[in-house]
Amino acid sequence: MRMVATCAVLAGALSAWAQQTPNTDMLWDAPKFPDKAYFRQVWAPEIPKYQLREPLRLNDFVVTGKLELSLKSYLELVLANNTDIEIQRLNIEFPKNQITRSYSIFDPALFGQFNATRSNTQASDILAGANTVSSLNQPWQFGYQQVLPTGTQFNVGFNGAKVSTNSQFQTFNPSYNSQLNFRFTQPLLRGRGREVTRLPISIAKSQLKQAGFDLGDQVLRLLVAAERAYWDVIEARENLRVQENFMALTKAALDRSQKELELGAISALEIYQPQQQYATAEFQVTQARYRLAQFEDGLRRQAAIDLDPDIRRLPIVLTEPVSPPLEEGEFDKEGLVQRAMQLRPDFRSNLQQLDIDDLQIKATRNQLLPDFRLGGGYTTTGRGGVFFPRSTALGGTTALAPVPGGIGDAFDQMIGFGFPIYNLSLTLTLPLRDRNASANYADANIRRKRDMLQVRSVEQTVRLEVLNAITLVESSRASVKIGQIARDFAQKRVDAEQKRYELGTTVLFFVLQAQQDLTLAESNLVRESINYRRNQLQLLQRTGELLQERGVVIQ
């Protein structure tokens, strides 16, 4: 009964110590013994079978056999289906698992060992107890060990052994020995305290936060690339429309010239120019169609439309208007720069690196301290077995009747704490010269200074990128206004030259030249309008406002 009670107290103590392990804020946890999940993971781990899911929500935007996409709906598909974004989302799992890995220092462990050794030895003297001494030694060992948050290394062990021999001089045969010991080691300088033991956890959490900023930066870049693909398609579509209009004008001019030739109003030599103009327009239309198809394929890839064999065959209709609303007023340049410092994930990632550097400096500085430890232990022993008493009466030794016994006697003595052993120790390891720790500490400080300079460099880059993006938006705004004016004048000139040609006051050459200038003006207006959209997108990227503007939340 005393042994059962002692084991119950020991189990309660072990449970209490296990609960001190700081795992309440872990993002991921491993199964614990003796949960069913623990045995499944250790003895029958399931090899996962991965199957990539199909693209989501594509059918939601199919209208009358066409895939109609506004900019908002297109970006929704990109965020839901883009393969590169999915890869970046998975990359965040590695620093999450690193937090779990950093807690492993506090993971408790049970260990056990059993040996059996049979030996036969020739006797060398009469005191050996037999001509050939045969013995069987069977030691065993069980224990529990753990590191506590304070840095204390703790273990509880139970040792025992059974020894049997044919020696007639053995007092206990077989003999049973048992020991129950408690030991601890507490660092007093190096590695002492919760803050020091939890430094790997703090570093892992800070790295996870940095990885979150890096994820935001990667998603931001991928979103910019996807939106650029959207505007590339619109620009290619509008250029095709402009070229088709130009081909229609040249076709009408060619038809009129052919009628005039048939009526004898012009000579045969004058038909070559409208024919050549029409052939050039046809060539430009063909090139514009192939360019549009190329950009549409790129857009399908961004939203994973190319993965669906049915949807990828459908024509794409982009509903976003070409002409942008021109914003008036001056930009608050300093305000946008400060906004970028607050929102840009790449800049915040560099700031987070400084926090990691501070933690690593603490870790390397702690390694410079002498290793001074306090140790202690308590051991209680017991012995049992079949006892063979001896009598030394009348000047001789007489064997008496053996007293029955066994392992229970050893356990009773052990938990009776009648034969205790105490020990207390102080251990000091004082490196007279520790070049490794000194170099690590110096490296940590150099990295801190280097990263501070890196933050300054990124800050300067952010300022320059924001100012350049503002300049590009202002330039595009002015170019769009000028392009609209140039297009209007080109249209008026075409109308004027057409009327003059109908009145016979000009020649066809000037009509065709005016039509070509109108096409060029319309192409320039399309290009500058799309460039204005691109530069607005770049400004949102440089200020870090794009994710917020598009309603994207990184979780």
FISETI-666437 format. One record per residue (C-alpha): x, y, z. Coordinates in steps of 0.001 Angstrom, whole numbers, padded with zeros to 6 digits, always signed. Example, Ala and Ser with C-alpha at 12.3 -4.5 7.8 and 13.67 -1.06 7.14 Angstrom:
BEGIN
+012300-004500+007800+013670-001060+007140
This chain:
BEGIN
+000000+000000+000000+002850+002332+000778+004328+001702-002681+000994+002462-004407+000605+005683-002462+004127+006780-003312+003587+006083-007036+000351+008108-006922+002181+011064-005354+004940+010737-007939+002428+010666-010826+000719+013791-009450+004038+015599-009208+004979+014669-012760+001623+015897-014027+002087+019217-012243+005558+019664-013701+004325+018810-017178+001666+021514-016907+004393+024105-016347+005564+023645-019938+004504+026824-021762+002321+025540-024577-000763+027737-024244+000287+030083-027030+001533+027502-029516+000167+027752-033009+000620+024042-033603+000837+021225-031098+001998+017627-031198-000040+014737-029751+000703+013912-026112+001198+010566-024481-001025+008618-023856-003633+010124-026210-004839+007960-029077-003484+010489-031533-000023+009977-030038-000026+006238-030799-001423+006837-034268+001326+009309-035036+004145+007158-033602+003121+003669-034699+000793+004204-037626+001484+007628-039133-000849+008407-041972+000904+009292-045191-001238+012097-046572-002438+011934-050138-002532+015372-051633-004942+016285-054364-005030+019796-055726-008466+021343-055780-010113+022633-058905-010350+026405-059554-013166+028093-057649-016069+030307-058754-015284+030380-062461-018836+029466-063430-020173+032401-061389-018974+034829-064061-020116+032979-067178-022833+035017-068942-024371+033883-072254-021365+031797-073193-018797+034442-072263-016622+035028-069219-017436+038564-068049-014969+039998-065569-014851+043342-063879-011598+044273-062172-013058+043367-058787-014372+039962-059854-011139+039209-061687-009045+039949-058591-011372+037749-056536-010612+034868-058892-006900+035632-058726-006867+035569-054924-008888+032358-054868-007098+030432-057608-003680+031886-058420-001091+029125-058051+001764+031446-057077-000313+032989-054291-001143+029502-053002+002577+028706-052904+003264+031834-050854+000453+030952-048450+002032+027553-047831+005445+029089-047189+004071+030725-044033+003565+027270-042520+007318+026706-042100+007856+029522-039551+004685+028351-037808+006192+024905-037411+009413+026501-036203+007502+027823-033177+006398+024280-032352+009979+023103-032863+011328+025762-030490+009085+024429-027707+010686+020988-027991+013239+021897-025307+010411+021578-022773+009116+018254-024080+009262+015572-021343+010546+012081-022055+010183+008658-020495+013054+006200-020907+013665+002614-019907+016398+000021-020200+016818-003657-019346+019899-005875-019639+020598-009522-018902+024162-010851-018572+025087-014483-017877+028713-015142-016895+030668-018299-015971+034032-017727-014297+036631-020174-012991+037277-019848-009268+040684-018468-008352+040466-019054-004606+038373-020895-002021+036364-017780-001236+034802-017808-004661+032105-020100-003329+032174-022581-006221+034654-024169-008595+032959-022449-011513+031096-019317-010481+027949-018843-012574+026039-015572-012196+023084-013857-013888+022909-010071-013699+019650-008400-014805+019643-004593-014245+016779-002345-015314+016226+001364-015407+013205+003624-015906+013078+007382-015750+011388+010663-016558+013235+013835-017566+012230+017350-018473+013487+020899-018723+011345+023453-016892+010763+027024-018097+013202+028314-015464+015999+026324-017095+015944+023615-014446+016849+020176-015760+014853+017623-013760+014718+013855-013815+013211+011087-011750+014681+007616-012063+013946+004133-010802+016817+001650-010970+016912-001970-010006+018794-005183-010526+018396-008906-009945+021564-010913-009307+021649-014685-008896+024729-016880-008510+025816-020363-007456+028328-019019-004945+027602-020511-001520+028925-017428+000197+026263-015097-001310+024054-013759+001489+021084-012886-000775+020561-015264-003651+018859-014163-005798+019302-010606-004588+017151-007637-005584+018375-004035-005361+016235-000975-006074+016790+002763-006105+014459+005720-006483+016300+008953-007199+015392+012568-007809+017941+014887-009433+017963+018468-010638+020401+020926-012161+019690+024642-012008+021767+027111-014059+022705+030128-011969+024339+032303-014646+024365+031014-018206+020934+029778-019293+019113+030929-016149+015553+032242-016134+012430+032103-018232+013513+034913-020534+016675+033082-021561+015103+029645-022000+012277+031128-024049+014578+033109-026370+014325+030501-029179+010527+030729-028890+010603+034529-028969+012896+034480-031996+010613+031987-033783+007548+034141-033082+009340+037244-034335+010392+035346-037460+006773+034292-037997+005722+037923-037806+008433+038808-040311+007271+035958-042550+003774+037458-042419+005144+040757-043732+007084+038897-046412+003896+037072-047384+002076+040387-047664+004854+041756-049861+004769+038711-052147+000971+038799-052421+001189+042525-053147+003654+041931-055984+001632+039048-057413-001546+041125-057239+000168+043952-059110+001300+041514-061805-002222+040116-062089-003809+043559-062385-001239+044584-064975-002283+041527-066988-005884+042787-066831-004933+046201-068225-002676+044596-070850-005702+042776-072226-007802+045957-072255-005030+047876-074010-004616+045124-076603-008399+044982-077098-008681+048746-077589-005722+048788-079956-007450+046091-081989-010587+048232-082077-008589+051251-083252-006867+049224-085955-010169+047734-087106-011661+051245-087359-008655+052344-089374-009036+049319-091653-012706+050205-092121-011740+053752-093132-009078+052534-095549-011539+049986-096978-014092+052719-097585-011425+054886-099236-010292+051976-101384-013864+051193-102497-014431+054817-103436-011181+054972-105356-012084+051824-107278-015446+053322-108263-013713+056514-109349-011261+054444-111371-014107+052594-113042-015756+055935-113892-012477+057330-115222-012306+060081-112606-008773+059063-111590-005885+057383-113334-004795+053788-112680-001658+055050-110977-003653+056631-108143-005209+053344-106976-001951+051995-105517-001854+054282-102485-005301+053298-101068-004504+049649-101838-001225+049867-099966-002936+051698-097065-005573+048982-096824-002951+046180-096912-001046+047904-094106-004235+048208-092057-004978+044508-092559-001469+043602-091385-001836+045776-088260-005214+044242-087442-003776+040744-087739-000876+041614-085452-003253+043241-082934-005435+040118-082835-002480+037849-082102-001228+040262-079441-004670+040278-077807-004757+036456-077808-001336+036363-076158-002369+038723-073362-005645+036860-072838-003694+033632-072315-001618+035406-069676-004778+036631-067951-006221+033102-067930-003089+031869-066211-003316+034530-063484-006843+033458-062456-006283+029729-063171-008873+029874-065932-006518+027783-068037-006988+024839-065636-010665+024413-066512-011030+022809-069968-014542+024193-070437-014094+027754-069182-010770+028389-070909-012441+028052-074331-014892+030875-073608-014194+034374-074896-013250+036890-072211-015143+040158-071804-013518+042735-069512-016032+045310-068336-013723+047901-066787-013885+051227-068677-010800+052446-070510-011111+056140-069833-010048+056706-066214-011543+059358-063967-008850+062027-063822-008244+063092-060235-007602+066764-059742-005555+068395-057043-002033+068055-055753-000640+064998-054013+000441+065225-050383+003890+063803-051073+005172+063709-047501+001892+062282-046297+002059+059480-048878+005681+058744-047951+004744+058430-044279+001789+056297-045289+004149+054001-047164+006380+053688-044073+003381+052480-042093+001857+050101-044641+004536+048685-046908+005190+045101-045818+008756+045015-047158+009716+047996-044964+007971+046507-041931+009778+043214-042546+013101+045022-042291+011977+046686-039059+010974+043296-037691+014468+042007-038437+015802+044500-035881+013664+042843-033210+015097+039454-034204+018606+040922-033981+017954+042199-030445+016833+038740-029345+019879+037117-030901+022148+039615-029161+020581+038585-025842+021129+034919-026659+024793+035357-027631+025467+037653-024681+024135+034993-022329+026588+032489-023791+029472+034720-022636+028584+034093-018970+030347+031388-016974+028502+028104-016666+027639+028017-012960+025181+025322-011911+023539+024150-008754+022831+020456-008602+021157+018230-006105+019628+014863-005666+017960+012462-003333+018152+008679-003558+016452+006016-001498+017555+002370-001741+016217-001044-000908+017455-004620-000966+015675-007934-000865+015761-011573-001946+016188-015025-000416+018382-014516+002656+020906-017186+003646+021947-016479+007251+025268-017692+008584+026203-018741+012156+029766-018414+013419+029240-020380+016663+031906-022866+017913+034547-021186+015762+032997-022210+012437+030439-021033+009964+027181-022857+009708+024469-022204+007128+021047-021808+008654+017684-022262+007039+017133-019644+004282+014645-016861+004927+012207-016416+002010+012156-013002+000350+011881-011263-002974+011602-008012-004848+008800-006812-002613+011278-006497+000264+013479-004268-001854+010498-002057-002758+009373-001815+000883+012805-000681+001998+013037+001783-000896+009733+003524-000256+010321+003378+003461+013115+005933+002912+015229+004191+005552+018444+004309+003561+018572+007743+001957+021412+009347+000016+021624+013122-000323+023890+015124-002532+024358+018800-003351+026849+020205-005829+028072+023467-007306+029733+023317-010701+031604+026229-012240+032966+026201-015772+034881+029404-016348+036284+029712-019866+039589+031523-019648+039138+032438-023282+035989+031765-025298+036635+032856-028856+033554+031118-030226+031113+032915-027904+032926+036225-028394+032777+035897-032168+029074+034983-032049+028347+038023-029899+030343+040255-032266+028490+038829-035282+025131+039501-033628+026057+043148-033040+027406+043559-036563+024195+042112-037992+022199+044578-035891+024181+047515-037273+024010+046167-040811+020243+045729-040572+019873+049256-039204+021663+050530-042296+019453+048271-044393+016367+049867-042836+017753+053295-043670+018452+052193-047252+014938+050774-047637+013494+053971-046174+015344+056026-048786+014214+053632-051514+010598+053824-050361+010690+057626-050429+012206+057669-053912+009746+055084-055249+006746+056985-053879+007942+060294-055323+008650+058692-058704+005227+057018-058701+003554+060365-057968+005493+061974-060821+004409+059226-063224+000750+059625-062230+000919+063386-062737+002656+062891-066075+000046+060357-067212-002749+062651-066115-001379+065437-068297-000733+063025-071176-004322+061783-071122-005668+065326-071289-003347+066193-074174-004177+062920-075904-007891+063668-075725-007317+067081-077282-005075+065597-080007-007666+062910-080792-010439+065502-081088-008360+067636-083452-007419+064575-085508-011103+063671-085840-011965+067208-086938-009170+067132-089496-010460+063829-090938-013944+065296-091254-012559+068448-092856-010342+066604-095348-013227+064298-096265-015499+067252-097042-012760+068972-099016-012166+065790-100985-015878+065482-101739-015839+069112-102955-012790+068380-105092-010496+070889-103364-007957+068287-102135-006532+064950-103155-006954+061479-101632-003444+061518-100206-004371+064108-097593-007525+062195-096628-005538+059014-096066-002874+060913-094143-005540+062440-091882-007063+059011-091271-003646+057628-090364-003025+060531-087985-006416+059906-086352-005522+056248-085813-002211+057252-084290-003928+059784-082009-006476+057209-080847-003707+054660-080213-001779+057240-078198-004872+058060-076170-005487+054370-075437-001861+053867-074435-001780+056913-072161-005144+056015-070583-003912+052510-069751-000568+053927-068576-002503+056182-066234-004222+053103-064813-000870+051321-064496+000760+054293-062812-002135+054577-060368-001622+050894-059618+002089+051462-059110+001418+054365-056756-000866+052166-054660+001861+049521-054614+004576+051985-053598+002475+053434-050788+001401+049955-049623-002289+050846-049988-003099+048370-052750-004187+045482-050529-006354+047806-048454-007730+049485-051584-008631+046125-053130-010068+044750-049904-007415+042044-049433-006706+040845-045894-003669+038630-045207-004498+036099-042480
